[in-house]
């Protein structure tokens, strides 16, 4: 009976639940200072949110876009009031920390907001404030499952974090409240059809990330949090400009209806699309704004995991992918795609030169977001299919990797990749999980390679696609390099190491195993995901849809199975009599296998380090190139936009 | 005749059975020709088979048991990549399987904590990133001419692909030097004792494991030369001649150059992919878009 017209569970209730429930959990967490009950609240909320997102999938996957006329004038006014409160709060912090730029930007935004509310908002009416389609269901699953898993993990992590960092003020109640507020805002963002609502949730994510990055209150953390804030406020201003443009072109406010706007065609929608995509680029940390996401790694690791996988940056690419049909075939869209493409290649190159694990992950995220934006900017139907696929695969693998690195960091006290040698002996299970996560990022037949492959096949049919294929070919090979050498570091076997992972808490294991399982399972069932969710969505917009050839799918799945069977060969090898040989030390090994005989009979330890190719792929130089080129591209897009406006 | 739906499987099986024989033979001829170029008599043509046979009779010393797994996976996925290619599969999928197989040998070398195999592993990775862009462009170029990534379509195309992709072909030959482990690009490990005594990426493999690596290499030979065939597929005679000439050129280059540093290898491979490959594709793209829409 659930599926009938007067259904038992109304989808609208689910949307409201998903937006409001995390908010309620956040309020509880804000006033809960005991560890045990906090842990309980987080776990129960995670289960509740996860189940409801799955329920949304079950009930909503086979519907077309559903629109809901919910909320009224009052909700809008409450949102306006909260926005003003946020402005005041940020202004207070900016003055307190003497951050002029942040203060100026936030005042500018406040001025525009007040002007908008007083002189433009009269008579505005958006029929449907909420909506749900297959893409928002996908986003909801990412937020509702991966996001909450990260929160569960964070409980144990933050406990260890505070014992390891006694100098940091214990504000865990605020921390967890913000995490859940973040989730609520993300749900709101992907379900809002009224662009004013989208903007409201957009600004909340900016504020949440700002507060989370600055959690440790060190000077570095504060500076980096303000860097993130300034860049995202800049994007927020562009978003606001888009809203004002929309209201000025149609005072009735009809254009603020997101799904209506997308169908109005390029003449009306292009200007707001490009402005909102600019906001998306700041939020998704593409060049020239990549530095805020790299700086965000000062935050506790679960925050990074959240920012990189299921929230924040995914909000940025979500909105850009949403506007892809408008961008497709326009020069402005091509410029945005090129910003994405440049970001993909340069961030992949920069990751080669980094030995800080979190930084490598950050650059890899930036690169993949760049690729998603490149797909969305060109915006043909098969590229949109690829972009959504990338969002899914990236969210899972990246959250797993961040949480693994966080666990390792808490045990070995370092996030330097060079210190992770022999992890397979010291933390075997974590090492295997990291291994699977990394395979998910760059090896066939796992997710990201499937997407890369589909991207090549899609770009080749798109206008100017050759540029992007070249970018994919070079950038893609760089990703192979930095992931493989990291993998190599982890699996290099050093004997006589102590096992460190027994102290890892049980709920952390649960989270990590679920995510590891997801990396593999989603690869196996992605044809189903594509068939049930992505293809209907793309078909709905473009009237045609993409997918991989059946023959190839079969082979991919066979390869994946083969890859899972291969490790069983170890059982066979274990049987035989096995005397470990010493690694080759120029013929002069000493005391076991980590030393060799040096001159004067000294025993010297072997220390091996990876290649970082600093001269060729150095961060500074490439960052300069990327920033200047991407600013240039954005400038061209901006100038053309002014041309369109006039 | 074989029914059409079984043809891919038959081709794959033929590759799996015949490729090591053919590859070993090529290796034998390679050694003979090389020896003659250096004024030596050289080993018998079947010497590679004797060598590998002997390797399998030896014991299997490993630093860690996982090395066995990596080497086995290297061989298995090399066979998978080649079999996919010869059964007419998707070129891009073949390339990804091919990369996967190489990652396994690199991981195998990393697993033993020897400085020599470590350097070999890093260099092997550098070689992978040096050749990969050009290989992908080769596949893309073939798509542009034949409108398909499937080897089965490309090979049955009546179009002389080489006339459309001369730049890509030259680029492919240059990265082939890396793939065949020929000087000046034999950085990770070399066939020649005058290049290095400690054998880079294969330092800590001996006995049956080394034998498997050798067999994987034979499979790889046949696959790589098969790609040359695609450029000339419209005429099998020309294709065979092209393969012979190309391979002879590789041997000649091998014996006239000494090893270069990795910087030069990476730069030259990328510059070639960026110029010869990309310009060739750009021209094709322009022709496809403007002249023959």
Interface residues (C-beta under 8 A of the other chain):
Chain A: X421 X422 X424 X443 X444 X445 X449 X453 X456 X457 X460 X466 X469 X470 X472 X473 X474 X476 X477 X478 X480 X481 X484 X485 X487 X488 X489 X491 X492 X493 X494 X549 X551 X552 X555 X556 X559 X562 X563 X566 X567 X569 X570 X573 X574 X576 X578 X579 X580 X581 X582 X583 X584 X585 X586 X593 X594 X606 X608 X610 X611 X616
Chain B: X60 X61 X62 X63 X64 X65 X66 X68 X69 X72 X73 X76 X80 X84 X89 X90 X92 X93 X96 X97 X99 X100 X103 X106 X107 X109 X110 X111 X112 X113 X114 X115 X116 X117 X118 X121 X122 X125 X126 X128 X129 X130 X132 X133 X136 X137 X140 X143 X144 X149 X198 X203 X204 X206 X263 X266 X270 X273 X274 X278 X281 X282 X285
